[in-house]
Structure formats: C-alpha cells, structure tokens
Amino acid sequence: MALLFLAQGSRPATGALAGGLLVAAGTILLAARMFRGDAISGPMAFWGLLLGTLLKWILLAGGLISLLGVWRLPPTAVITGFTAALLVHLAGLRFKE
C-alpha cells in the first residue's frame, strides 16, 4: 500500500506504511501476551485473550492519534494502510489450517 502512495510523495507513503506497521505491532503485542509461557487453563486463557485484545486496541487507538495528531501524516494514507493491514490480517485468519 505504501508503494501506491509513493506516487503522491514521501509523507503519504510514510503514513500508509506507519498505518500498516501499527496493526502489525498490535498483533505482535497480542501474540506475545497469549503465547508467553506454559499451557494454562481455559479461564486464564480467556482472560489473557481479553486483556491482550484490550491492550492491542489501546495501542492501535493511541498510535492512530499519534500518527494523525502529533506527526500530522496524511489521514487518507494512514487510514488506508491501517485498513489494508486489518483486512489482510482477517483474510489470513481464514486460511489458518
């Protein structure tokens, strides 16, 4: 996605790349939270998933606020990169086997 925005300049390409990397960082945070040790019981796994998902969405919201508000990257590029990465993530869940 960032390569498509490169035709518009470096700031839109950076925004698209940062939006996509933000989703990747959130997914890594969730995975690190879920797979951090030995096997655990069902209820503990459920609460770990809930807490990991909450942390992921806090990271994503804070990252979007930073990208759009602090660094003032182009919103179209950031949201497009963010959405494309989420859609690729969802498509990847379909082919988990």
URBELVEN-V345691 format. One record per residue. OMEGA is omega in whole degrees, 0 to 359 (none if undefined). Layout:
# URBELVEN-V345691
omega: [OMEGA:OMEGA]
This chain:
# URBELVEN-V345691
omega: [180:178:177:180:178:177:179:180:184:180:176:178:177:178:180:179:180:177:178:179:177:178:178:179:177:179:177:178:179:181:179:179:184:188:187:183:181:177:182:182:181:180:179:177:178:180:175:177:179:180:178:178:177:178:179:183:173:177:181:180:178:178:178:177:179:182:184:186:185:183:177:174:182:185:180:181:182:182:179:177:178:182:179:179:177:179:176:178:179:177:178:178:179:185:184:182:none]
